[in-house]
Amino acid sequence: MQFAKIPDHYAFKNALIRMVATDKVAHAQLFIGPTGSANLALALAFATYLNCSSSKETDSCGNCFSCASMGKLTHPDLQLVFPKKTSSAILEPKSDGNYLEIFRNLVKKNPFLTLEEWATAMHFDRKQCQISKKEVGKIIQQLSLKPFMGPYKVVCIWLPEYLHHTAANALLKTLEEPPPYTVFLLIGCNSEKILPTIRSRAQYHVIPPFSEEAIEQIFRNIYSDLDGHRCKEIAFLAQGNLSKAFQLVEQNLEENFDYFSQWIRCCYSGNLIKLVAQSEIFYKLSIEAQKNFFTYALQMSRATLLGKFNDPLFQMGLPAEATFIKKFGLNVTINQLKEIITQLMQAYYYVERNGNAKMVYLHMSIQITNVFASV
């Protein structure tokens, strides 16, 4: 991974490069960014730059043996630590080597990997994920050896918020006083879930989400067959989450619209039987798909609200969407739209925090049905 392959974040890239140039590389650094941000990609690019044998002023060379092995995530001085499934089963279906190989392949394909994507690839629930004390023991054991290629031994801990408390305590002393030329790169999404004793021992970096303009430009460059309206829509729906943006490309826009329009019509007509049936379907979707629905519904509701003020700041990708918004706007008041948006945001909040999707969806639908009935 090279800095040049990561869009945006130019000031932060320069700051990381200056650390190396001035020989002021902190031994423990915490990269905190929202889901789908560049925190993992930036940490890997920094690790590549640290050990590049022919580094340039602005980036690693990308050609030396160190850069080539970092590109494959097989560098002998790189340790990758990540959450794994906690299981009481007698036979664990995957060995540590298999976990590592799958993780490497996923990150190489998508350096903006999310926990949901990792858990889905491994066929387990995100609630089962943790970094065990055994994993920390391996780190400490490996750090007793000198760098093989050098000059740095780099330990990348992805999602340190999933460190088991015994693992975090076992790591503290090594994190505070590591062997010479050892760098810990901790890559997290929620600093509040990381133990304060871990946070206090690392230099703190906040990685912002990608801008809509950056995501739009990325997709214009990658997908030549994607029209401008669709690029704008994906950038808006992704909310700075580049991993989510790639998922949205694969989704069928017509299916999203059909699902939303059927749902809002059921709410408007007060058809509780259909809403209950829809809640069953919604429950079976992945967490990301559930959040995508709420995001799309929010987009449509906000576009309708803007249309009420004759201020269509966002142009829809489908003609059917524009037609629906125009008709919907004639049958709903501004106050009702504000309440619908509030209910959608609340539902998104609960689903994101692992609330029961069926209950959240049905409760929200009933509340919105009551909003329509309050005229």
C-alpha beads as a LAMMPS data file, in Angstrom:
LAMMPS data file: protein, C-alpha beads

375 atoms
374 bonds

1 atom types
1 bond types

-500.0 500.0 xlo xhi
-500.0 500.0 ylo yhi
-500.0 500.0 zlo zhi

Masses

1 110.0

Atoms # bond

1 1 1 0.000 0.000 0.000
2 1 1 1.287 3.453 -0.958
3 1 1 0.063 6.881 0.112
4 1 1 -0.623 7.764 -3.527
5 1 1 -3.311 5.065 -3.711
6 1 1 -5.289 6.641 -0.878
7 1 1 -7.472 9.604 -1.885
8 1 1 -7.751 12.690 0.324
9 1 1 -5.898 13.136 3.671
10 1 1 -2.944 14.950 2.094
11 1 1 -1.944 16.905 5.205
12 1 1 -1.931 13.787 7.369
13 1 1 0.157 11.848 4.842
14 1 1 2.737 14.647 4.882
15 1 1 2.768 14.612 8.681
16 1 1 3.512 10.872 8.737
17 1 1 6.312 11.305 6.194
18 1 1 7.831 14.131 8.279
19 1 1 7.934 11.805 11.302
20 1 1 10.207 9.453 9.408
21 1 1 12.311 12.233 7.851
22 1 1 12.961 13.830 11.251
23 1 1 13.396 10.472 13.025
24 1 1 10.519 11.252 15.397
25 1 1 8.430 8.124 14.887
26 1 1 6.346 7.454 18.000
27 1 1 6.601 3.838 19.137
28 1 1 2.799 3.534 19.488
29 1 1 0.278 5.324 17.296
30 1 1 -3.507 5.125 17.312
31 1 1 -5.351 5.716 14.015
32 1 1 -9.000 6.402 14.854
33 1 1 -11.479 6.818 12.011
34 1 1 -15.118 5.944 11.325
35 1 1 -16.100 2.702 9.620
36 1 1 -14.988 2.649 5.981
37 1 1 -12.457 5.448 6.466
38 1 1 -8.794 5.368 5.433
39 1 1 -7.458 4.472 8.898
40 1 1 -6.320 0.933 7.971
41 1 1 -5.052 1.969 4.536
42 1 1 -3.052 4.885 5.994
43 1 1 -1.527 2.667 8.682
44 1 1 -0.425 0.108 6.078
45 1 1 0.954 2.832 3.810
46 1 1 2.892 4.237 6.791
47 1 1 4.235 0.767 7.624
48 1 1 5.324 0.401 3.996
49 1 1 7.080 3.771 4.058
50 1 1 8.870 2.959 7.333
51 1 1 10.672 -0.061 5.868
52 1 1 11.034 1.056 2.241
53 1 1 14.694 0.768 1.188
54 1 1 14.381 3.470 -1.503
55 1 1 11.743 5.818 -0.108
56 1 1 11.020 9.109 -1.844
57 1 1 10.118 12.469 -0.332
58 1 1 6.408 11.906 -0.832
59 1 1 5.940 8.133 -0.799
60 1 1 7.493 4.677 -0.693
61 1 1 9.130 3.502 -3.921
62 1 1 6.714 0.613 -4.486
63 1 1 9.435 -1.421 -6.239
64 1 1 11.904 -2.646 -3.616
65 1 1 11.595 -6.093 -2.029
66 1 1 10.245 -4.549 1.185
67 1 1 7.464 -2.687 -0.664
68 1 1 6.608 -5.776 -2.715
69 1 1 6.247 -7.954 0.382
70 1 1 4.245 -5.233 2.144
71 1 1 1.939 -5.119 -0.869
72 1 1 1.274 -8.825 -0.294
73 1 1 1.136 -8.261 3.503
74 1 1 3.773 -10.976 3.921
75 1 1 6.650 -8.788 5.129
76 1 1 8.629 -10.723 7.788
77 1 1 8.764 -7.665 10.059
78 1 1 5.007 -7.025 9.880
79 1 1 2.589 -8.568 12.373
80 1 1 -1.125 -8.374 11.653
81 1 1 -3.417 -8.723 14.651
82 1 1 -7.195 -8.678 14.230
83 1 1 -10.388 -9.893 15.956
84 1 1 -11.196 -13.570 15.622
85 1 1 -14.144 -15.698 16.577
86 1 1 -14.409 -16.696 20.221
87 1 1 -15.704 -20.223 20.372
88 1 1 -16.070 -22.961 22.935
89 1 1 -16.261 -25.544 20.190
90 1 1 -13.871 -28.498 20.493
91 1 1 -12.861 -28.241 16.859
92 1 1 -12.164 -24.779 15.500
93 1 1 -12.963 -24.800 11.769
94 1 1 -10.106 -22.497 10.824
95 1 1 -6.494 -22.411 12.017
96 1 1 -4.553 -19.215 12.731
97 1 1 -2.825 -19.584 9.356
98 1 1 -6.151 -19.765 7.542
99 1 1 -7.461 -16.709 9.404
100 1 1 -4.353 -14.747 8.431
101 1 1 -4.490 -15.765 4.783
102 1 1 -8.164 -14.820 4.470
103 1 1 -7.556 -11.506 6.242
104 1 1 -4.639 -10.704 3.923
105 1 1 -6.711 -11.447 0.831
106 1 1 -9.612 -9.304 2.028
107 1 1 -7.385 -6.329 2.870
108 1 1 -5.535 -6.580 -0.452
109 1 1 -8.871 -6.418 -2.265
110 1 1 -10.325 -3.752 0.013
111 1 1 -7.984 -1.772 2.306
112 1 1 -11.091 -0.026 3.684
113 1 1 -12.369 -3.273 5.200
114 1 1 -15.097 -3.147 7.851
115 1 1 -15.764 -5.508 10.731
116 1 1 -19.082 -6.536 9.166
117 1 1 -17.319 -7.572 5.942
118 1 1 -14.677 -9.488 7.892
119 1 1 -17.288 -11.271 10.022
120 1 1 -19.382 -12.115 6.956
121 1 1 -16.363 -13.566 5.138
122 1 1 -15.612 -15.762 8.153
123 1 1 -19.272 -16.736 8.653
124 1 1 -19.633 -15.511 12.204
125 1 1 -21.393 -12.727 14.069
126 1 1 -19.486 -9.550 14.940
127 1 1 -20.458 -10.080 18.596
128 1 1 -18.219 -13.149 18.632
129 1 1 -15.102 -11.177 17.702
130 1 1 -12.236 -10.473 20.061
131 1 1 -8.439 -10.315 20.260
132 1 1 -7.339 -12.851 22.837
133 1 1 -4.520 -12.914 25.358
134 1 1 -3.014 -15.716 23.272
135 1 1 -2.664 -13.315 20.329
136 1 1 -0.873 -10.768 22.516
137 1 1 1.458 -13.508 23.712
138 1 1 2.451 -14.158 20.095
139 1 1 3.184 -10.450 19.605
140 1 1 5.485 -10.318 22.624
141 1 1 7.252 -13.506 21.555
142 1 1 7.853 -12.205 18.015
143 1 1 9.155 -8.868 19.270
144 1 1 11.939 -10.632 21.164
145 1 1 13.570 -11.183 17.751
146 1 1 15.472 -8.498 15.848
147 1 1 14.035 -7.073 12.604
148 1 1 14.624 -9.480 9.739
149 1 1 14.780 -6.885 6.952
150 1 1 14.431 -3.749 9.022
151 1 1 14.779 -1.133 10.076
152 1 1 11.449 -1.410 11.961
153 1 1 9.322 -4.205 13.308
154 1 1 5.719 -3.092 12.809
155 1 1 2.722 -4.462 14.710
156 1 1 -0.648 -3.525 13.184
157 1 1 -3.527 -4.160 15.589
158 1 1 -6.795 -3.757 13.706
159 1 1 -9.736 -2.794 15.953
160 1 1 -8.016 -2.638 19.380
161 1 1 -11.456 -1.970 20.902
162 1 1 -11.940 -5.748 20.602
163 1 1 -8.942 -6.542 22.807
164 1 1 -10.085 -8.791 25.627
165 1 1 -9.361 -7.103 28.965
166 1 1 -6.767 -9.771 29.849
167 1 1 -5.125 -9.252 26.452
168 1 1 -5.069 -5.472 26.882
169 1 1 -3.478 -5.777 30.316
170 1 1 -0.870 -8.213 28.980
171 1 1 0.003 -5.749 26.204
172 1 1 0.426 -2.652 28.378
173 1 1 4.077 -3.017 29.394
174 1 1 5.252 -3.908 25.880
175 1 1 3.214 -1.063 24.419
176 1 1 4.787 1.395 26.864
177 1 1 8.362 0.111 26.545
178 1 1 8.706 -1.846 23.304
179 1 1 12.027 -3.168 21.980
180 1 1 14.078 -0.652 19.953
181 1 1 12.766 0.142 16.452
182 1 1 9.385 -1.389 17.161
183 1 1 6.277 0.517 16.095
184 1 1 2.733 -0.328 17.166
185 1 1 0.007 0.895 14.812
186 1 1 -3.422 0.549 16.398
187 1 1 -6.287 1.014 13.938
188 1 1 -9.693 1.585 15.526
189 1 1 -13.159 2.975 14.851
190 1 1 -14.404 3.796 18.361
191 1 1 -11.909 5.326 20.791
192 1 1 -14.413 5.182 23.665
193 1 1 -14.330 1.383 23.564
194 1 1 -10.539 1.260 23.803
195 1 1 -9.181 0.985 27.336
196 1 1 -7.887 4.352 28.595
197 1 1 -4.620 2.678 29.587
198 1 1 -4.107 1.659 25.938
199 1 1 -5.101 5.081 24.567
200 1 1 -2.777 6.922 26.948
201 1 1 0.247 5.003 25.661
202 1 1 -0.258 5.871 21.996
203 1 1 0.021 8.989 19.868
204 1 1 -3.531 9.831 18.813
205 1 1 -4.519 10.492 15.194
206 1 1 -8.106 11.267 14.116
207 1 1 -8.844 10.164 10.552
208 1 1 -11.897 11.962 9.093
209 1 1 -14.333 10.208 6.731
210 1 1 -13.889 10.660 2.999
211 1 1 -15.530 13.725 1.504
212 1 1 -18.395 13.271 -0.954
213 1 1 -16.251 14.910 -3.623
214 1 1 -13.428 12.395 -3.061
215 1 1 -15.764 9.387 -3.278
216 1 1 -17.449 10.803 -6.365
217 1 1 -14.090 11.323 -8.063
218 1 1 -12.925 7.807 -7.152
219 1 1 -15.987 6.272 -8.739
220 1 1 -15.757 8.410 -11.844
221 1 1 -12.189 7.103 -12.296
222 1 1 -12.969 3.441 -11.553
223 1 1 -16.400 3.006 -13.141
224 1 1 -16.508 4.650 -16.535
225 1 1 -19.989 3.245 -17.199
226 1 1 -21.455 4.895 -14.076
227 1 1 -23.314 8.113 -14.903
228 1 1 -22.734 11.321 -12.971
229 1 1 -26.052 11.234 -11.121
230 1 1 -25.365 7.729 -9.836
231 1 1 -21.859 8.741 -8.680
232 1 1 -23.342 11.665 -6.766
233 1 1 -25.993 9.443 -5.219
234 1 1 -23.457 6.832 -4.091
235 1 1 -21.222 9.529 -2.611
236 1 1 -24.190 10.947 -0.708
237 1 1 -25.459 7.579 0.566
238 1 1 -21.991 6.359 1.575
239 1 1 -21.633 9.158 4.173
240 1 1 -17.831 9.105 3.953
241 1 1 -17.659 5.296 4.139
242 1 1 -15.720 4.148 1.074
243 1 1 -16.305 0.470 1.785
244 1 1 -20.034 1.123 1.881
245 1 1 -19.764 3.045 -1.388
246 1 1 -18.347 -0.036 -3.126
247 1 1 -21.243 -2.083 -1.757
248 1 1 -23.743 0.450 -3.087
249 1 1 -22.353 0.094 -6.615
250 1 1 -23.376 -3.558 -6.584
251 1 1 -26.874 -2.781 -5.385
252 1 1 -29.745 -2.414 -7.811
253 1 1 -31.065 1.151 -7.683
254 1 1 -34.463 0.085 -8.962
255 1 1 -34.766 -2.516 -6.187
256 1 1 -33.974 0.108 -3.524
257 1 1 -36.623 2.418 -4.932
258 1 1 -39.239 -0.345 -5.249
259 1 1 -38.676 -1.486 -1.675
260 1 1 -38.863 2.055 -0.295
261 1 1 -41.927 3.075 -2.322
262 1 1 -43.839 -0.075 -1.286
263 1 1 -42.925 0.469 2.360
264 1 1 -43.941 4.140 2.465
265 1 1 -47.252 3.336 0.729
266 1 1 -47.994 0.683 3.372
267 1 1 -47.266 3.246 6.099
268 1 1 -49.466 5.847 4.380
269 1 1 -52.390 3.429 3.996
270 1 1 -51.906 1.942 7.478
271 1 1 -51.556 -1.606 6.132
272 1 1 -50.183 -3.258 9.270
273 1 1 -50.418 -6.796 7.855
274 1 1 -47.983 -5.932 5.059
275 1 1 -45.745 -3.997 7.437
276 1 1 -45.436 -7.044 9.704
277 1 1 -44.560 -9.199 6.665
278 1 1 -41.977 -6.616 5.564
279 1 1 -40.406 -6.621 9.041
280 1 1 -39.772 -10.368 8.662
281 1 1 -37.978 -9.766 5.352
282 1 1 -36.048 -6.820 6.789
283 1 1 -34.869 -8.939 9.751
284 1 1 -33.200 -11.432 7.401
285 1 1 -31.094 -8.750 5.685
286 1 1 -27.489 -8.135 6.722
287 1 1 -26.787 -5.246 9.101
288 1 1 -25.227 -3.261 6.255
289 1 1 -28.283 -3.824 4.046
290 1 1 -30.559 -2.688 6.891
291 1 1 -28.528 0.474 7.391
292 1 1 -28.480 1.064 3.645
293 1 1 -32.289 0.982 3.580
294 1 1 -32.538 3.599 6.324
295 1 1 -29.937 5.744 4.571
296 1 1 -31.831 5.526 1.278
297 1 1 -35.152 6.273 3.009
298 1 1 -33.548 9.308 4.672
299 1 1 -32.264 10.503 1.321
300 1 1 -35.721 10.243 -0.257
301 1 1 -37.396 11.948 2.708
302 1 1 -34.907 14.805 2.720
303 1 1 -35.229 15.227 -1.036
304 1 1 -39.015 15.448 -0.586
305 1 1 -38.551 18.062 2.138
306 1 1 -36.242 20.126 -0.085
307 1 1 -38.836 19.864 -2.856
308 1 1 -41.428 21.408 -0.521
309 1 1 -39.205 24.473 -0.361
310 1 1 -38.611 24.422 -4.131
311 1 1 -34.928 23.837 -3.450
312 1 1 -33.925 20.503 -5.058
313 1 1 -30.279 20.526 -3.986
314 1 1 -29.871 16.834 -4.779
315 1 1 -30.788 15.453 -8.180
316 1 1 -32.128 11.890 -8.093
317 1 1 -30.656 9.133 -10.251
318 1 1 -33.933 7.664 -11.530
319 1 1 -36.833 9.489 -13.221
320 1 1 -39.192 7.319 -11.147
321 1 1 -37.613 8.723 -7.964
322 1 1 -38.228 12.312 -9.028
323 1 1 -41.841 11.502 -9.976
324 1 1 -42.450 9.721 -6.674
325 1 1 -40.958 12.578 -4.638
326 1 1 -43.141 15.121 -6.451
327 1 1 -46.352 13.147 -5.791
328 1 1 -45.334 12.241 -2.242
329 1 1 -44.654 15.893 -1.483
330 1 1 -48.245 16.799 -2.406
331 1 1 -49.628 14.390 0.228
332 1 1 -47.370 15.116 3.179
333 1 1 -46.726 18.227 5.254
334 1 1 -43.369 19.687 6.257
335 1 1 -43.926 18.757 9.913
336 1 1 -44.764 15.181 8.941
337 1 1 -41.593 14.928 6.887
338 1 1 -39.535 16.215 9.810
339 1 1 -41.077 13.574 12.073
340 1 1 -40.461 10.828 9.475
341 1 1 -36.802 11.853 9.245
342 1 1 -36.535 11.772 13.051
343 1 1 -38.015 8.256 13.174
344 1 1 -35.663 7.025 10.444
345 1 1 -32.606 8.470 12.186
346 1 1 -33.669 6.878 15.460
347 1 1 -34.183 3.488 13.786
348 1 1 -30.747 3.726 12.146
349 1 1 -29.237 4.468 15.564
350 1 1 -30.784 1.366 17.141
351 1 1 -29.883 -0.991 14.279
352 1 1 -26.305 0.278 14.261
353 1 1 -26.119 -0.651 17.949
354 1 1 -27.408 -4.174 17.335
355 1 1 -31.040 -3.592 18.267
356 1 1 -33.516 -6.259 17.173
357 1 1 -34.041 -5.314 13.525
358 1 1 -37.561 -6.751 13.314
359 1 1 -38.750 -4.765 16.340
360 1 1 -36.957 -1.595 15.245
361 1 1 -38.396 -1.756 11.720
362 1 1 -41.955 -2.507 12.856
363 1 1 -41.932 0.114 15.619
364 1 1 -40.634 2.763 13.211
365 1 1 -43.243 1.786 10.592
366 1 1 -46.087 2.052 13.117
367 1 1 -44.811 5.432 14.325
368 1 1 -44.715 6.726 10.746
369 1 1 -48.195 5.301 10.126
370 1 1 -49.367 7.351 13.119
371 1 1 -47.640 10.426 11.673
372 1 1 -49.684 10.088 8.467
373 1 1 -52.873 9.512 10.477
374 1 1 -52.337 12.664 12.500
375 1 1 -53.511 14.996 9.708

Bonds

1 1 1 2
2 1 2 3
3 1 3 4
4 1 4 5
5 1 5 6
6 1 6 7
7 1 7 8
8 1 8 9
9 1 9 10
10 1 10 11
11 1 11 12
12 1 12 13
13 1 13 14
14 1 14 15
15 1 15 16
16 1 16 17
17 1 17 18
18 1 18 19
19 1 19 20
20 1 20 21
21 1 21 22
22 1 22 23
23 1 23 24
24 1 24 25
25 1 25 26
26 1 26 27
27 1 27 28
28 1 28 29
29 1 29 30
30 1 30 31
31 1 31 32
32 1 32 33
33 1 33 34
34 1 34 35
35 1 35 36
36 1 36 37
37 1 37 38
38 1 38 39
39 1 39 40
40 1 40 41
41 1 41 42
42 1 42 43
43 1 43 44
44 1 44 45
45 1 45 46
46 1 46 47
47 1 47 48
48 1 48 49
49 1 49 50
50 1 50 51
51 1 51 52
52 1 52 53
53 1 53 54
54 1 54 55
55 1 55 56
56 1 56 57
57 1 57 58
58 1 58 59
59 1 59 60
60 1 60 61
61 1 61 62
62 1 62 63
63 1 63 64
64 1 64 65
65 1 65 66
66 1 66 67
67 1 67 68
68 1 68 69
69 1 69 70
70 1 70 71
71 1 71 72
72 1 72 73
73 1 73 74
74 1 74 75
75 1 75 76
76 1 76 77
77 1 77 78
78 1 78 79
79 1 79 80
80 1 80 81
81 1 81 82
82 1 82 83
83 1 83 84
84 1 84 85
85 1 85 86
86 1 86 87
87 1 87 88
88 1 88 89
89 1 89 90
90 1 90 91
91 1 91 92
92 1 92 93
93 1 93 94
94 1 94 95
95 1 95 96
96 1 96 97
97 1 97 98
98 1 98 99
99 1 99 100
100 1 100 101
101 1 101 102
102 1 102 103
103 1 103 104
104 1 104 105
105 1 105 106
106 1 106 107
107 1 107 108
108 1 108 109
109 1 109 110
110 1 110 111
111 1 111 112
112 1 112 113
113 1 113 114
114 1 114 115
115 1 115 116
116 1 116 117
117 1 117 118
118 1 118 119
119 1 119 120
120 1 120 121
121 1 121 122
122 1 122 123
123 1 123 124
124 1 124 125
125 1 125 126
126 1 126 127
127 1 127 128
128 1 128 129
129 1 129 130
130 1 130 131
131 1 131 132
132 1 132 133
133 1 133 134
134 1 134 135
135 1 135 136
136 1 136 137
137 1 137 138
138 1 138 139
139 1 139 140
140 1 140 141
141 1 141 142
142 1 142 143
143 1 143 144
144 1 144 145
145 1 145 146
146 1 146 147
147 1 147 148
148 1 148 149
149 1 149 150
150 1 150 151
151 1 151 152
152 1 152 153
153 1 153 154
154 1 154 155
155 1 155 156
156 1 156 157
157 1 157 158
158 1 158 159
159 1 159 160
160 1 160 161
161 1 161 162
162 1 162 163
163 1 163 164
164 1 164 165
165 1 165 166
166 1 166 167
167 1 167 168
168 1 168 169
169 1 169 170
170 1 170 171
171 1 171 172
172 1 172 173
173 1 173 174
174 1 174 175
175 1 175 176
176 1 176 177
177 1 177 178
178 1 178 179
179 1 179 180
180 1 180 181
181 1 181 182
182 1 182 183
183 1 183 184
184 1 184 185
185 1 185 186
186 1 186 187
187 1 187 188
188 1 188 189
189 1 189 190
190 1 190 191
191 1 191 192
192 1 192 193
193 1 193 194
194 1 194 195
195 1 195 196
196 1 196 197
197 1 197 198
198 1 198 199
199 1 199 200
200 1 200 201
201 1 201 202
202 1 202 203
203 1 203 204
204 1 204 205
205 1 205 206
206 1 206 207
207 1 207 208
208 1 208 209
209 1 209 210
210 1 210 211
211 1 211 212
212 1 212 213
213 1 213 214
214 1 214 215
215 1 215 216
216 1 216 217
217 1 217 218
218 1 218 219
219 1 219 220
220 1 220 221
221 1 221 222
222 1 222 223
223 1 223 224
224 1 224 225
225 1 225 226
226 1 226 227
227 1 227 228
228 1 228 229
229 1 229 230
230 1 230 231
231 1 231 232
232 1 232 233
233 1 233 234
234 1 234 235
235 1 235 236
236 1 236 237
237 1 237 238
238 1 238 239
239 1 239 240
240 1 240 241
241 1 241 242
242 1 242 243
243 1 243 244
244 1 244 245
245 1 245 246
246 1 246 247
247 1 247 248
248 1 248 249
249 1 249 250
250 1 250 251
251 1 251 252
252 1 252 253
253 1 253 254
254 1 254 255
255 1 255 256
256 1 256 257
257 1 257 258
258 1 258 259
259 1 259 260
260 1 260 261
261 1 261 262
262 1 262 263
263 1 263 264
264 1 264 265
265 1 265 266
266 1 266 267
267 1 267 268
268 1 268 269
269 1 269 270
270 1 270 271
271 1 271 272
272 1 272 273
273 1 273 274
274 1 274 275
275 1 275 276
276 1 276 277
277 1 277 278
278 1 278 279
279 1 279 280
280 1 280 281
281 1 281 282
282 1 282 283
283 1 283 284
284 1 284 285
285 1 285 286
286 1 286 287
287 1 287 288
288 1 288 289
289 1 289 290
290 1 290 291
291 1 291 292
292 1 292 293
293 1 293 294
294 1 294 295
295 1 295 296
296 1 296 297
297 1 297 298
298 1 298 299
299 1 299 300
300 1 300 301
301 1 301 302
302 1 302 303
303 1 303 304
304 1 304 305
305 1 305 306
306 1 306 307
307 1 307 308
308 1 308 309
309 1 309 310
310 1 310 311
311 1 311 312
312 1 312 313
313 1 313 314
314 1 314 315
315 1 315 316
316 1 316 317
317 1 317 318
318 1 318 319
319 1 319 320
320 1 320 321
321 1 321 322
322 1 322 323
323 1 323 324
324 1 324 325
325 1 325 326
326 1 326 327
327 1 327 328
328 1 328 329
329 1 329 330
330 1 330 331
331 1 331 332
332 1 332 333
333 1 333 334
334 1 334 335
335 1 335 336
336 1 336 337
337 1 337 338
338 1 338 339
339 1 339 340
340 1 340 341
341 1 341 342
342 1 342 343
343 1 343 344
344 1 344 345
345 1 345 346
346 1 346 347
347 1 347 348
348 1 348 349
349 1 349 350
350 1 350 351
351 1 351 352
352 1 352 353
353 1 353 354
354 1 354 355
355 1 355 356
356 1 356 357
357 1 357 358
358 1 358 359
359 1 359 360
360 1 360 361
361 1 361 362
362 1 362 363
363 1 363 364
364 1 364 365
365 1 365 366
366 1 366 367
367 1 367 368
368 1 368 369
369 1 369 370
370 1 370 371
371 1 371 372
372 1 372 373
373 1 373 374
374 1 374 375
